[in-house]
């Protein structure tokens, strides 16, 4: 124990002298979200509750995409496993051989959104249906990343929300009414007990997605906001995505979720452009996931290699030939702290961390 304490003190002094903390800051912008009719070319799906999913046994992590109004349902079809919604067959298994399974779930709008704005099927534009589908689905898929999509009042915007906010059902400012009684979140829904005003922030690689979509040639206008101020279902499902990620933000969590965020898509975006922007967004997200998974020195999985990570590593230093975690290090953390994978957490791991922290 004495040698371990000496290692901790020494490395703290070294790391403090080189520490540079990184903080993400999104550019504020304002947006109004008004929901108008949109005629959907697909109108056959009647829905399954809870959502049906067939998990492939390929050992790959899962990415979850959700949509609401067109074009956000239309642009996700290739990632649906449902033969009625996607007769061409699921393209999401090990998508583009990138090492991830991509799933999508969304409602259909028989007669268009003017006649049926709630939609039918998975993730109907309804608080109760959205919540019930959400918690059933994420507990089955256990996604490593989440992107929720919905339609905006922009023409062809690709609007990456910096965060989402929870509201009350009874005290102003409260959630806007949906289309079917009960028209607001009700006490049996988990969100009802999450404090109103709670803000949960996107962990998507926002700047990278904006740059990649801009360069793709898709006729969309990518930009970001500080937070979604809407009080309808778009903000509600976006909040759920960030909420789930917050629940599983620790790298030691067996259901670690690296990134989540919401994207508003302009109501007049042409379908080919929406499909292209979706694909570019997912590719960029996968690149980000790959980089985070490879960075084993990031002990807590927050995207930075800093003193918090060193503290976790220091707690797990057991010395050479010791495979039993110290009292203040759980088995899950011990495996993460073993940076070189040799079964021990020792000076070799500490020195590897130091080299990474100093950028060499």
VENKA-V5639 format. One line per field, one symbol per residue. ss: DSSP state (H for helix, E for strand, C for the rest). burial: # if it has 9 or more other C-alpha atoms within 8 Angstrom, else .. Layout:
ss: ???
burial: ???
This chain:
ss: CHHHHHHHHHHHHHHHHHCCCCCCCCCCCCCCCCCCCCCCCCCCCCCCCCCCCCCCCCCCEEEEEECCCCCCCHHHHHHCCCCCCCCCCCCCCCHHHCCEEEEEECEECCCCCCCCCCCEECCCCCHHHHHHHHHHHHHHHCCCEEEEEEEECCCCEEEEECEEECCECCCCCECCCCCCCCCCCCCCCHHHHCCCCCEEECCCCHHHHHHHHHHHCCCCEEEEECCCCCCCHHHHHHHHHHHHHHHCCCCCCCCCCCEEEEEEEECCCCHHHHHHHHHHHHHHHHHHHHHHHHCCCCCCCCCCCCHHHHHHHHHCCCCCCCCCCCCCCCHHHHHHHCCCCCCCCCHHHHHHHHHHHCCC
burial: ...#..##..##..#...#..................###..#.#....##.........#####################.#.##..##.####....###############.###################.###..#.############.##############....##..##...####..#..#..#..######.##..##.###.#.#.#########..###############..######..############.###.######.##..###.##..#...######...###.###########..#..##..##..#######....####.##.######...
